[in-house]
Amino acid sequence: MSDQTAPHDHTAGHDHGHGGLGKYIAVFLALCFLTTMSFFTYSAAWPWRDQPQVGWAFMMAVSCTKAMLVVLFFMHVWWEANWKYVLTIPAAMMAIFLVIMLIPDVGLRNRMVSQERALHMARPSDLLLLERAGGGQVESSHH
Amino acid sequence: MSSPALSVPHDHGHHDDGHHDDGHHGHLKLQYQPGLPLSRGKLIMWLFLSTEIMFFAALLGSYIVLRFGAAVWPKPHHVHLSEPIGAFNTFVLICSSVTVVLALEAARANKTGLAKIWMLATLLLGSLFLGVKGYEYQAKFSHGIYPWAPHGLIHERPDLYYGSAVRARLEEPAIIDRLKTLDETPADQLTEEQVSARAALQQVRALVIDPNQQAFEMAVVADQIMPLPAEGPGGDGHGGHAQGINDVFPWLRLPILIPGGNMWASTYFLLTGFHAIHVIVGLIVFAVLLGYTLGPKNAGMIENAGLYWHFVDLVWIFLFPVLYLF
């Protein structure tokens, strides 16, 4: 039993070294800044309003950066030994595989639909109709 | 457990230099294997978190695939999502992640009182997050946006089925009585909003009775019942949108039209619901931890609870842009 506790003591001692209030505050400020950045895509100042793909790519990049900051510093993974890769990389790969496997049946589900279903499912033209019907009222509500 | 048994031959004087002790044993190259350099509790928490990664990746991945595979998907404002509220909740969770880290640092430094304050702050911030989430859910429910049929009022298309659903609601005995009372109320006893909503309701009643309904007329009906707010920061989806009949007369609960709204509601409530359940579990853990002395002896427990909480924060980091800004 003593053989097993020895490495833990070492880890605990190691953990004391890497903390530090300054580091956490810096990560916190970075997270706040990045949240403001993703919120920026919603603001009127965002230049690519007519190209939503730019905003999506930007927000995913921001989210991944935020996630990395939380995992590396708040969850202390930066200072952990190599076991971290054994747990995180296969889990992340499984997650990506799952999404890819969903694409043919779920993502492309509207390529071929039954007539029955096509009759009742929403179409982009429905949204246009609704926007046109509401044009006057929405407009007047802003004045 | 087998590791100490393997290391028995080396224990006689060569315990410290495990890598260079093969001289006495010929070809046998055994070395001491300490296992993973982390405590059992932390190992189990990380194993649990790796299953959680897959769980939420499945939910989030399904959402993204469903969303981009859909013919129509509602804009955040169409479903009364408010980006500033989402951003505020993101900020609250980030703050709570910091406080739990500070609680751990204080506990390791044997500042038990300070650790308890940070832990309490985490608990309060988590509760604030849940409160805001509840407020947001209420905004959906009050507009008839539910993930299931008996309460949900969402229809997908401005077609005959929608028109007949509105008519059916208007012909319910209880509604007929209230409409009669409303019709007979003198205009000076109503607010300006109620008068104009009553006029809009008259138009809706005339349109849904007409047997030659066209899609555009049904879109007009839907717009009178619950207008879809304009996009962008100006046309905020929260309170600032044009008032519909359902907003002025909540007892009417007329069917509403949100193209793609049913799938949106299912995925939104599933994702945020599972996240909220995780937040609640985290809050229970923090409440239990507050009963302990938060010193170096219990730092392991705080660390494990913190790992879980950071993961909950991590999930929200992805949920916020995907649900509110995409």
Contacts between the chains, C-beta under 8 A, distances in Angstrom:
chain1	res1	chain2	res2	distance
A	3	B	3	7.5
A	3	B	4	5.2
A	3	B	7	7.8
A	3	B	34	7.4
A	4	B	34	7.6
A	4	B	35	7.0
A	6	B	34	7.2
A	7	B	34	4.5
A	7	B	35	7.2
A	7	B	37	4.9
A	8	B	37	7.7
A	8	B	38	7.3
A	8	B	39	5.1
A	10	B	37	7.0
A	11	B	37	5.2
A	11	B	38	5.9
A	11	B	39	7.3
A	12	B	299	7.8
A	15	B	108	7.3
A	15	B	303	8.0
A	16	B	108	6.1
A	19	B	101	7.9
A	19	B	104	7.9
A	19	B	105	5.0
A	19	B	108	7.4
A	21	B	102	7.4
A	21	B	105	7.1
A	24	B	98	6.0
A	24	B	101	5.3
A	24	B	102	6.8
A	24	B	105	7.7
A	25	B	98	7.9
A	28	B	94	6.7
A	28	B	95	7.7
A	28	B	98	4.8
A	31	B	94	4.8
A	32	B	91	6.8
A	32	B	94	6.6
A	35	B	87	6.3
A	35	B	90	5.1
A	35	B	91	6.2
A	35	B	94	6.9
A	35	B	320	7.9
A	38	B	320	7.3
A	38	B	321	5.1
A	38	B	325	6.5
A	39	B	83	6.8
A	39	B	84	8.0
A	39	B	87	4.7
A	39	B	325	7.8
A	41	B	325	5.8
A	42	B	83	4.7
A	42	B	233	6.6
A	42	B	324	7.9
A	42	B	325	5.7
A	43	B	233	6.0
A	44	B	232	6.7
A	44	B	233	5.4
A	44	B	234	7.5
A	49	B	232	7.7
A	52	B	326	7.8
A	55	B	325	7.1
A	56	B	326	6.1
A	59	B	321	4.0
A	59	B	325	5.8
A	59	B	326	7.4
A	60	B	321	7.3
A	62	B	321	7.3
A	63	B	317	5.5
A	63	B	318	5.3
A	63	B	320	7.9
A	63	B	321	5.5
A	66	B	317	4.8
A	67	B	314	5.4
A	67	B	317	5.5
A	67	B	318	7.0
A	70	B	97	6.5
A	70	B	310	5.5
A	70	B	313	6.0
A	70	B	314	5.4
A	70	B	317	6.9
A	71	B	310	7.5
A	71	B	314	6.8
A	74	B	97	5.4
A	74	B	98	7.8
A	74	B	101	5.4
A	74	B	306	7.6
A	74	B	310	4.8
A	74	B	313	7.8
A	75	B	306	7.9
A	75	B	307	5.7
A	75	B	310	4.8
A	75	B	311	7.7
A	76	B	303	8.0
A	80	B	38	7.4
A	81	B	36	7.6
A	81	B	37	5.0
A	81	B	38	7.7
A	83	B	36	5.0
A	83	B	37	7.5
A	83	B	38	7.0
A	87	B	46	5.3
A	87	B	47	6.9
A	87	B	49	7.7
A	87	B	50	4.6
A	88	B	50	6.9
A	88	B	53	7.4
A	90	B	50	7.7
A	91	B	50	4.2
A	91	B	51	7.7
A	91	B	53	4.3
A	91	B	54	5.6
A	91	B	57	7.9
A	92	B	53	6.7
A	92	B	57	7.8
A	94	B	54	5.4
A	94	B	57	7.6
A	95	B	53	6.2
A	95	B	54	5.7
A	95	B	57	3.0
A	95	B	58	7.2
A	95	B	61	6.6
A	96	B	57	7.8
A	98	B	54	7.4
A	98	B	57	6.5
A	98	B	58	5.5
A	98	B	61	5.6
A	99	B	57	7.3
A	99	B	61	3.6
A	99	B	64	7.0
A	99	B	65	6.3
A	102	B	61	6.3
A	102	B	62	6.1
A	102	B	65	4.5
A	103	B	65	6.0
A	103	B	69	7.9
A	106	B	62	7.0
A	106	B	65	5.0
A	106	B	66	6.2
A	106	B	69	6.1
A	107	B	65	4.3
A	107	B	66	7.8
A	107	B	68	6.4
A	107	B	69	4.0
A	108	B	69	6.2
A	109	B	69	5.6
A	110	B	69	6.2
A	110	B	70	7.2
A	110	B	71	5.4
A	120	B	156	6.6
A	120	B	157	6.7
A	120	B	159	8.0
A	120	B	161	7.4
A	121	B	71	6.4
A	121	B	156	6.4
A	121	B	157	7.6
A	122	B	71	6.3
A	122	B	72	4.4
A	122	B	156	4.2
A	122	B	157	5.6
A	122	B	259	3.5
A	122	B	260	5.1
A	122	B	261	8.0
A	123	B	71	5.6
A	123	B	72	6.4
A	123	B	157	7.4
A	123	B	259	7.4
A	124	B	71	6.4
A	124	B	72	5.5
A	124	B	259	8.0
A	126	B	72	6.7
A	126	B	156	7.4
A	126	B	157	5.2
A	126	B	158	6.0
A	126	B	215	7.7
A	126	B	219	7.7
A	126	B	257	7.9
A	126	B	259	4.4
A	127	B	72	5.5
A	127	B	259	4.8
A	129	B	158	5.9
A	129	B	215	5.9
A	129	B	216	5.8
A	129	B	219	4.2
A	130	B	158	6.7
A	130	B	219	4.9
A	130	B	222	6.1
A	130	B	223	6.4
A	130	B	228	5.8
A	130	B	257	6.3
A	130	B	259	6.9
A	131	B	228	6.8
A	132	B	216	7.5
A	132	B	219	7.2
A	133	B	216	6.5
A	133	B	219	3.8
A	133	B	220	4.5
A	133	B	222	7.1
A	133	B	223	4.3
A	134	B	219	8.0
A	134	B	223	4.0
A	134	B	227	4.7
A	134	B	228	5.8
A	134	B	242	7.6
A	137	B	223	6.4
A	137	B	224	8.0
A	137	B	227	5.5
A	137	B	242	5.1
A	138	B	227	6.0
A	138	B	228	7.7
A	138	B	229	6.9
A	138	B	230	5.0
A	138	B	235	6.8
A	138	B	241	7.7
A	138	B	242	5.5
A	140	B	242	7.6
A	141	B	227	7.9
A	141	B	241	7.1
A	141	B	242	3.8
A	141	B	243	7.8
A	142	B	230	7.7
A	142	B	234	6.8
A	142	B	235	7.2
